[in-house]
């Protein structure tokens, strides 16, 4: 077996464990791929080849000493709001360009302990919100890769890494997954420490994972959390809730596509009920917007005063608007957030997962980052959610089906999503380079 860009994490782990190739071989192949295609895609903000080779050599020494680590040699792209020791955490903000991280974020430290190889930092919109990143969509460079985890979402289908890290505070994990055609997983709120991650909104920030397959997502998540996903089985035909309200809010091509996915699932035995959530979209979105704006302002107001000329117009406007929200509005929004979370938890007892579009449209123009509304429910309510690249739209761009589970039931959601992926073919990756 030889190394090639586009290998899954599972194939790399097996090859390293069996001695078919070294971690250095893996590192060289993926850095060569970045050199080949990233001039066009611009997924990576920072790659330090010397650091990568040093880490690869250490992992090879571990293998020679008999170690077989759970993620041995798997290259990972890290969203550039997450600290990686020895690399700058720029966050799309020029004054931070020379700020070198002295230690790893908690999630990076855990990945290293499992044998993963930190390949570099991926582009983000400024501070994970607002103005577009420099990244391009690998399916069509004139179209948006979305945001804020643009670089991580694009690096997977461009075959630069098999795994990448992102974050979501509104729709920043799942929207790039949908627009770029990767599998994106946002686990339950609080699944991983945010230590070493630049915050945006303390009560909404989630870390997440990108890969090309659900199996790779499940393997990385299980290794990070010591969860035994394989122990969870759906006892009978899975039961899904399909949300008509969100289909009606989508472009016709998106709505038709997700209904076709539901029909395929019904044809292989799943139960799919068309039923609305116990709360309206408007109530969810309004609560999220109050919390999002107020907390973003609290995080960034002082920094905006220090560096006004370096803030993009969109985040600047958001910070200024958030500062006008009265404290009693924020407290009321947090109370409503808890109420809505209880309601959805009781409602989800009857379902293995919820089905809905990930985004209401195909990838939009490069000057925008896309419609974040449909990703907000899982974010506000802290629910685990996955976007699957289940088809192509009329413009030849990926369409995503979002699958949402009950809070804390991450492994059960992964099991249900693996079942879906076994019966609904996922799209391939574009030919670039």
N, C-alpha and C positions, 0 to 999 in steps of 0.2 A: 504494500500500500504506500502510495506517495502522497505528499501534502499538496493540496490545491485550495485556492480561495473559494469559499462557498461551502466548505465542509461544515457539517453540523458539529455542535459541541460534543455530542455522543460519539461521533466518528473520531474526533481528535482525542478524546479521553481513551478510547479503545486502542488507538494507534500508539499513543505514548505508553500506556500500560503494557502493551504487547511488544514494545521495542521496535515497531515498524518504522518509526521516525522519532526524532528528538524534538524537544520543545524549541530548540534553536531553529530547527527546520520550519516549525509552525510560525515562529516569530518572523523569520526571513520571508516566508511566502506571503504573509499578511502585510508586512511593511512594504514589500514590492507591489502588492495590489494597491495600497494607499498611494504609493508613488505614481502608479499607472493611471488611476482614475480620479484621485481626489482633487486634481487641478480643475476638474470640471464640476464635481459634486460638492466639494468643500464641506465635507462632513467633520473633518478634524481641525481643531484649533491648535493642538500641540501634540507632537510625537517626538520623543527623545530616544533616538535609536540606541544610544549607548546605555541608557537606563533599561530599555527593553531587553537588550542582549545580556546585560548583567543579571537581570531577573531570570531570563531563560536559562542561563548557565547554572544558576543556583537550583532551579527546578530540575534540570537534567542531573545535577549532582545528587539531588534527593532521590530521583528515580534510580540512579546507579547504586545508591545505597540500599535499595529495596523498597522505597516508599511508592505507594500507589494512591495518590491523593484523589479525592472525589471529583475535582475539576482540573486534573493535572494537565497543564498546558493550554487551557482554553483562553484565547485572547478576548479581552473585554474592552469596549469603548466606554469611557466614563464621562457623563454629562459635566460640562465645565462650570457647575456650581458645587461639585463634590470634590473634596480635597484628595489629592494623590501626592504623597510625600515626594518632594523633589521636583514637582511640576507646579507652574502657576495656576491659580484658580482665578481666571479672568472674568468669567460670568458676563462676557460681552461688554465689559466696562473698562475702558482704556486705562484709567488710573490704577487698576489692579494687575496690569500686565506683568509687572515685575515682582508681584507678591507670591513668593514661592512657599508652598505648603510645607510645614515642618513635620507633619504626621498625616497618616491616612485617616479619612473618614471611617466611621465604624463599619459601614458596608464594604468598603474597599479592604479594610483590615481582615474582615471575615473571608472575603473572596481570596485574598492572598493565602490565608491559612489553609484554604481548601485546594490550593494549587493553581488558581487562575492567574493569568498573565495580564497585567495592566498595560494595554497597548498605547493608550493616549487619551487625551481629553477631546470630547466632541462639542461642536458649536451649539450654543443656546441663544435664544433671544435674550436681550439685556435683562439680567437678574431673573430670568425665566418668565418674563412677561413683556408684552408690548411689541416694539418694532421688530420686524423680521430679522432672522439670522442670515448670514451669507450663504447658507447651505442651499443646494438645488435639489429638486425632486429627481431621482434617478430614472423615472419613467418618462419625464419630459422636463427638461431644465428650465422651461419657461413657466412651469407651474410650481405652486408652493409645496414645500415639504412640511408645512404647518409649523407649529411652535407649541411650547418652547423647546421641547427636546428634539429639535430639527435634525441635528447631526447624528444623534443616536438612532432615530427612526430611519434615516436615510442610509446609514452605514451598513445595516443588515441586508437589504435587497441589493446594495452595491457590492456585496461580498467582501467588505473590508474587515469585518469581524463577525463571529457567530453569535456573540452576546453583547448587549450594551445596556448601560444604566440610564434611566431617565427619571423625571419627577413630574408630579401632577398636582396642581393647586386649583385648577378649573378643568382644563382639558388637555394638558400638555404632554401626557403619555399616550393616550388613546388616539388623539387626532393625528399626530405624526405616524402612528402605526397604520391608521386607515389610509392616509394620503400616500404613504410610501410603500404600502404593501408588506409590512412586517407584522409579526404577532407581538402585541403589546399587552403586558399584564400589570395592572395596578392592584396589589393586594389590599387587604383590610387596613384601614388607618391604624398606624402605630405598630405595624408588623415588624419594622426595622427602626433602630435608633436613627435620628436625624443628626447625630453628632458629626461635625465636620462638613455639614451641608449649609450653604448660605440660605437663610430662611427667606420666605416671601410672606406666608401667612401661617402662624404657628399651629392653628387649629384645623388647617386644611391641607398642609403640605404632606404629600405621599411620595415615597420612592417606588420605582418600578423597574421591570425587566423587559428587554426586547430580545427576540430571537427569530429564526426563520420557521421554527416548528413549535408546536405545543409541547412535544416531548422534551425539547431542550429547556423551555421555560420551566416545566415541572421539575426537571432534574436540578436546575440551578436553585430554584426556590426550595426544594426539599433539602439540598445540601446546606443552604444558608440557614434554614430554620430547624433542621433535624426532623422535618415532617415526613411521615411515611405515606406519601400519596398513594402508593400501590395498595394500601390497606383499605382504601375507600372504594366501594363499589356501589353502583346504582342498583338497588334490589330488583327493580322491574323496569318497564319502559320509562325513560325519563319524561318528566313533565315540565313543560316550558310555558311561560307567560309571554305572549306577543302583544306589544303595546300599540294599539291603534292610534292613540293621540300623537305619538312620535312619528308614525308612518305618515299621518296626514300633514305633519309639519315638514316633511322631507320632499326633495325633488322627486318627480314621478319615477325616474329611473332607479333611484335609491329605494323608494318604497316597494317598487315591483321586485327588485333584487332580494330584499330581505323577506318578502312574502314567498318568493321562490325557494329561499333557503328553508323557511318554515315548512313549505310543501314537501321538500326533500326529506326533512326530518320526520314528518308524518308518514311518509311512504315507507320508512324503515322502522316504524313502530312507536315513535315518540308521540306523546300527547301534547298538543300545542293549543292552548286556550287564548283566544283574543280577548284581552281584558285590560282595563286601565289600572294604573297605580291608584292606591287609596288617597292620593293627594294630587293636585293639579301641577302641571309643569310650572305655571306662573308662581305658585307658592314656593316651590323648591328654588327656582332661579332667583326670586327676590331675596330670600333669606341668604343664599350664597353670596349675592352681590354686596349686601351690606357687610357681611363678615369679611369678605375678600378685600373690599375697598378700605375698610377701617384698619384692618391689620396690616395691609400693605403700606398704608400711610404711616402707621406706627413704626414699622421696620425701617422705612426709607426717608422719613422727613429730615432727620439730622444729616444724613449723607447727601441728600439733595441740596441742603443749605451749603455744605462744604464743596460740592462739585456740580454746581448748577449747569455749567456748560457741557458736561459730559453725559447728562441724562437725555435719553431719547424722548421725543415729544409725547409718545403714548404713555410711557410709564410716568413721566412728569405730570401729565394731566390726571392720571389715576391717583397718584399720591396726593396731589392738591385737592382733588375732589373728596378723597377719603378723609382728609383732615376736617371736613365740614360735617361729618356724620356725628350726631350727638351720642354721648355715651349710652343713654337709655335706649336708643335704637339698636346699638350693638348688643346690649344685654338682652333685649327682647328677641333679637335674631338668634342668639345662642340658645335661648329657652325654646324657641320654635324648632331649632335644629334638633334638640334632644327629643322633642315631641314627635317630629317627623321620623326620626330614627326608630323610635319605639313602634310607630305605626307600620313602617315598612318591614321591621323585623317580624312582627306578628303575621303580616300578610304573606311574607315569603316562606312561611312554614309549609305552605301547600305546594311549593314549586322547587324543582332542582335549580332553575335559573330563569332569568328574564332575557328575552330576545328583543333587540331593537337596533336601529342603525347606529353605527358609531358616530358618523357625521351626516348631516342632512344633504350633503353634496359630494361630488368628486372634488379632487384637489382644485383649489381656486387659483387666481392669478398670483404671481410671485410677490406682488407688493402687499399681500395680505397673508394672514396665518390661518384663516378659516373659521367656521362656525363652531364655537365651543359649547353651545347650549346642551347638546345631547350627552356630553361627558360629565356635566355638572351634577346630575343626581347621584351618581356613585361617589363623587368626590365629597359633596356636602354630607351625605349620609354615611360615609366611611366604608362603603361596600366594596368587596373585591370585584374587579371587572376586567374582562379581556376583550381585545379587538382581534378578530380573525379576518385575514384577507381572502374573502370568499368569492370574489369575482372582479370583473372589469366593467366599467361603465361605458356609455356611448362614446366618450372621448378617449377610450383605451387606457383609462387610469383606474387604479385600484379602488374597490369598494369594500368597506368593512362592516362586519356584523358584530355588534357588541353583545357580550354575554355577561350578565351581572348575577352575583350570588348573594347569599346572606352574610352579614358581618361575622367574621371569624371562621367562616366555612370555606377558607381558601382552597384547601386540598379537595374538598368536595366539588368546588367549582372547576378546578383543574380536571378532575375526573369527568365531569359532564362535558367540558370543552374538548377533551381528548375523544370522547364518544362522538361529538359533533364532527370533529376533524376526520374521524374514521369513515364518516358517511357523506360528508360534504367536501369535495376536493378544494383545497386551497390553491390559489394562483402560484405560479412560479415566480422567478425573479427576472428583471429586464436584462437584456444583453447590452452591456456597456463595456467599453475598453477593448 
